[in-house]
């Protein structure tokens, strides 16, 4: 099996993705071939660990292929010699979430490009994603993927989320100060400017979701 098309055409190999994930939603909702055919044969797993274990302990009569993000699979492949991957069919990358028309979007993007060009991101990937692989006997006596091994990934995510919130908070403070400096904003104090912005966000949220009391009814219609 060298591609997604080969996997779909091979009935002797079961396959699946992580349940309740964005990848599952993609296969269930897409109308693009061959991705739309994938949903008909998926045997999804509850955790990434379960998916990797099903692949590693597959037999000749019962083979299994786990479809996941390239980063996760490269990490697992670096730990276990018995695991291999095919060519990637979908780009897998991470990015920062910033407010629309953020003042810091260009600066952050430039810094990320500098880190990539300097080789820092490659060194970080090699440190956390490329480890000496283990064979099947070692897997049987140890937990394949432990929290300690993934700690670096979680730390990176936490730092990313914290940095995003810090940027958002900074923009809010700067904008609130500016509101108090311009008469047409009608904000006499910093506290009033913050309250006004919170009120605007709440009003926008209510406008975007006009039928909150009818959510259960809407869900029932979609499931049917």
HUJOQUI-V7648 format. One record per residue. N is the residue number from 1. RES is the residue in three letters. PHI is phi in radians with two decimals (999 if undefined). OMEGA is omega as a letter, one per 40 degrees, with the letter a starting at -180 (NA if undefined). D_LAST is the distance of its C-alpha to the last C-alpha in whole Angstrom. Layout:
BEGIN
N & RES & PHI & OMEGA & D_LAST
N & RES & PHI & OMEGA & D_LAST
END
This chain:
BEGIN
1 & UNK & 999 & a & 36
2 & UNK & -2.07 & a & 37
3 & UNK & -2.73 & i & 34
4 & UNK & -1.16 & i & 30
5 & UNK & -1.10 & i & 31
6 & UNK & -1.09 & a & 33
7 & UNK & -1.15 & a & 30
8 & UNK & -1.14 & a & 28
9 & UNK & -1.42 & a & 30
10 & UNK & -1.80 & a & 32
11 & UNK & -1.25 & a & 30
12 & UNK & -1.41 & a & 32
13 & UNK & -2.03 & i & 31
14 & UNK & -1.44 & a & 28
15 & UNK & -2.64 & i & 26
16 & UNK & -3.02 & i & 24
17 & UNK & -2.27 & i & 24
18 & UNK & -1.28 & a & 24
19 & UNK & -1.11 & i & 20
20 & UNK & 1.06 & i & 19
21 & UNK & -1.86 & i & 21
22 & UNK & -1.14 & i & 22
23 & UNK & -1.19 & i & 23
24 & UNK & -1.10 & i & 19
25 & UNK & -1.07 & i & 18
26 & UNK & -1.07 & a & 20
27 & UNK & -1.20 & a & 19
28 & UNK & -1.30 & a & 16
29 & UNK & -1.81 & a & 16
30 & UNK & -1.20 & i & 19
31 & UNK & -2.03 & a & 20
32 & UNK & -1.64 & i & 24
33 & UNK & -1.50 & e & 25
34 & UNK & -1.61 & a & 26
35 & UNK & -1.11 & a & 24
36 & UNK & -1.21 & i & 20
37 & UNK & -1.37 & a & 22
38 & UNK & -1.12 & a & 22
39 & UNK & -1.09 & a & 18
40 & UNK & -1.29 & a & 18
41 & UNK & -2.15 & a & 21
42 & UNK & -1.29 & i & 21
43 & UNK & -2.08 & a & 22
44 & UNK & -1.32 & a & 22
45 & UNK & -1.99 & a & 24
46 & UNK & -1.47 & a & 24
47 & UNK & -2.42 & i & 27
48 & UNK & -1.11 & i & 30
49 & UNK & -1.03 & i & 32
50 & UNK & -1.08 & i & 30
51 & UNK & -1.12 & i & 30
52 & UNK & -1.14 & i & 33
53 & UNK & -1.13 & i & 34
54 & UNK & -1.10 & i & 32
55 & UNK & -1.21 & a & 34
56 & UNK & -1.14 & a & 38
57 & UNK & -1.82 & i & 37
58 & UNK & -1.17 & i & 36
59 & UNK & -1.93 & a & 38
60 & UNK & -1.10 & a & 39
61 & UNK & -1.54 & a & 37
62 & UNK & -2.46 & a & 34
63 & UNK & -1.65 & a & 34
64 & UNK & -2.44 & i & 31
65 & UNK & -2.09 & a & 31
66 & UNK & -1.83 & a & 29
67 & UNK & -1.76 & a & 28
68 & UNK & -2.67 & i & 29
69 & UNK & -1.13 & a & 31
70 & UNK & -1.06 & a & 34
71 & UNK & -1.11 & a & 36
72 & UNK & -1.12 & a & 34
73 & UNK & -1.24 & i & 35
74 & UNK & -1.14 & i & 39
75 & UNK & -1.12 & i & 39
76 & UNK & -1.14 & i & 38
77 & UNK & -1.13 & i & 41
78 & UNK & -1.22 & a & 43
79 & UNK & -1.65 & a & 43
80 & UNK & -2.22 & a & 43
81 & UNK & -1.15 & a & 45
82 & UNK & -1.42 & a & 43
83 & UNK & -1.85 & i & 40
84 & UNK & -2.38 & a & 40
85 & UNK & -2.24 & i & 37
86 & UNK & -1.75 & i & 37
87 & UNK & -1.11 & i & 37
88 & UNK & -1.20 & i & 35
89 & UNK & -1.94 & a & 32
90 & UNK & -2.64 & a & 31
91 & UNK & -1.17 & a & 33
92 & UNK & -2.14 & a & 33
93 & UNK & -2.57 & i & 35
94 & UNK & -2.04 & i & 35
95 & UNK & -2.65 & i & 36
96 & UNK & -1.56 & i & 37
97 & UNK & -1.70 & a & 34
98 & UNK & -2.20 & i & 37
99 & UNK & -1.07 & i & 36
100 & UNK & -1.09 & a & 36
101 & UNK & 1.04 & i & 40
102 & UNK & -1.12 & i & 41
103 & UNK & -1.28 & a & 45
104 & UNK & -1.89 & a & 45
105 & UNK & -1.06 & a & 42
106 & UNK & -1.13 & a & 45
107 & UNK & -1.10 & a & 47
108 & UNK & -1.13 & i & 45
109 & UNK & -1.06 & i & 44
110 & UNK & -1.14 & i & 48
111 & UNK & -1.14 & i & 48
112 & UNK & -1.13 & i & 45
113 & UNK & -1.09 & i & 47
114 & UNK & -1.11 & i & 50
115 & UNK & -1.12 & i & 49
116 & UNK & -1.20 & a & 48
117 & UNK & -1.19 & i & 51
118 & UNK & -1.35 & a & 53
119 & UNK & 1.55 & a & 51
120 & UNK & -1.12 & a & 50
121 & UNK & -1.15 & i & 46
122 & UNK & -1.15 & i & 47
123 & UNK & -1.15 & i & 50
124 & UNK & -1.14 & i & 47
125 & UNK & -1.14 & i & 44
126 & UNK & -1.13 & a & 47
127 & UNK & -1.20 & a & 48
128 & UNK & -1.78 & a & 44
129 & UNK & -1.90 & a & 43
130 & UNK & -1.98 & i & 46
131 & UNK & -2.13 & i & 47
132 & UNK & -1.17 & a & 49
133 & UNK & -1.28 & i & 47
134 & UNK & -2.05 & i & 47
135 & UNK & -1.56 & a & 47
136 & UNK & -1.02 & i & 44
137 & UNK & -1.00 & i & 47
138 & UNK & -1.18 & a & 47
139 & UNK & -1.14 & a & 43
140 & UNK & -1.13 & a & 44
141 & UNK & -1.79 & a & 46
142 & UNK & -2.37 & i & 44
143 & UNK & -1.21 & a & 41
144 & UNK & -0.96 & a & 40
145 & UNK & -2.27 & a & 39
146 & UNK & -1.76 & a & 40
147 & UNK & -1.07 & a & 39
148 & UNK & -1.05 & a & 43
149 & UNK & -1.25 & a & 42
150 & UNK & -1.65 & a & 39
151 & UNK & -1.01 & a & 41
152 & UNK & -1.06 & i & 42
153 & UNK & -1.13 & i & 39
154 & UNK & -1.11 & i & 38
155 & UNK & -1.10 & i & 41
156 & UNK & -1.10 & i & 41
157 & UNK & -1.15 & i & 37
158 & UNK & -1.10 & i & 38
159 & UNK & -1.12 & i & 41
160 & UNK & -1.09 & a & 39
161 & UNK & -1.12 & i & 37
162 & UNK & -1.10 & i & 40
163 & UNK & -1.14 & i & 42
164 & UNK & -1.10 & i & 39
165 & UNK & -1.13 & i & 39
166 & UNK & -1.12 & i & 43
167 & UNK & -1.12 & i & 43
168 & UNK & -1.09 & i & 40
169 & UNK & -1.13 & i & 42
170 & UNK & -1.10 & i & 45
171 & UNK & -1.11 & i & 44
172 & UNK & -1.10 & a & 43
173 & UNK & -1.10 & i & 47
174 & UNK & -1.08 & a & 48
175 & UNK & -1.14 & i & 46
176 & UNK & -1.15 & i & 47
177 & UNK & -1.12 & i & 51
178 & UNK & -1.15 & i & 51
179 & UNK & -1.08 & a & 49
180 & UNK & -1.37 & a & 52
181 & UNK & -1.64 & a & 54
182 & UNK & -1.94 & a & 53
183 & UNK & -1.06 & a & 54
184 & UNK & -1.20 & i & 51
185 & UNK & -1.34 & i & 49
186 & UNK & 1.05 & i & 50
187 & UNK & -2.08 & a & 50
188 & UNK & -1.43 & a & 53
189 & UNK & -2.55 & i & 52
190 & UNK & -1.11 & i & 50
191 & UNK & -1.09 & i & 48
192 & UNK & -1.15 & i & 47
193 & UNK & -1.12 & i & 46
194 & UNK & -1.13 & i & 44
195 & UNK & -1.06 & i & 42
196 & UNK & -1.12 & i & 42
197 & UNK & -1.19 & i & 40
198 & UNK & -1.10 & i & 38
199 & UNK & -1.13 & i & 37
200 & UNK & -1.14 & i & 36
201 & UNK & -1.13 & i & 34
202 & UNK & -1.11 & i & 32
203 & UNK & -1.15 & i & 32
204 & UNK & -1.11 & i & 30
205 & UNK & -1.12 & i & 28
206 & UNK & -1.15 & i & 27
207 & UNK & -1.20 & a & 27
208 & UNK & -1.23 & a & 24
209 & UNK & -2.14 & a & 22
210 & UNK & -1.37 & a & 22
211 & UNK & -2.19 & a & 19
212 & UNK & -1.01 & a & 20
213 & UNK & -1.11 & a & 19
214 & UNK & -1.80 & a & 16
215 & UNK & -1.07 & a & 14
216 & UNK & -1.05 & i & 12
217 & UNK & -1.13 & i & 11
218 & UNK & -1.12 & i & 10
219 & UNK & -1.09 & a & 9
220 & UNK & -1.10 & i & 6
221 & UNK & -1.18 & a & 5
222 & UNK & -1.15 & a & 5
223 & UNK & -1.12 & i & 4
224 & UNK & -1.12 & NA & 0
END
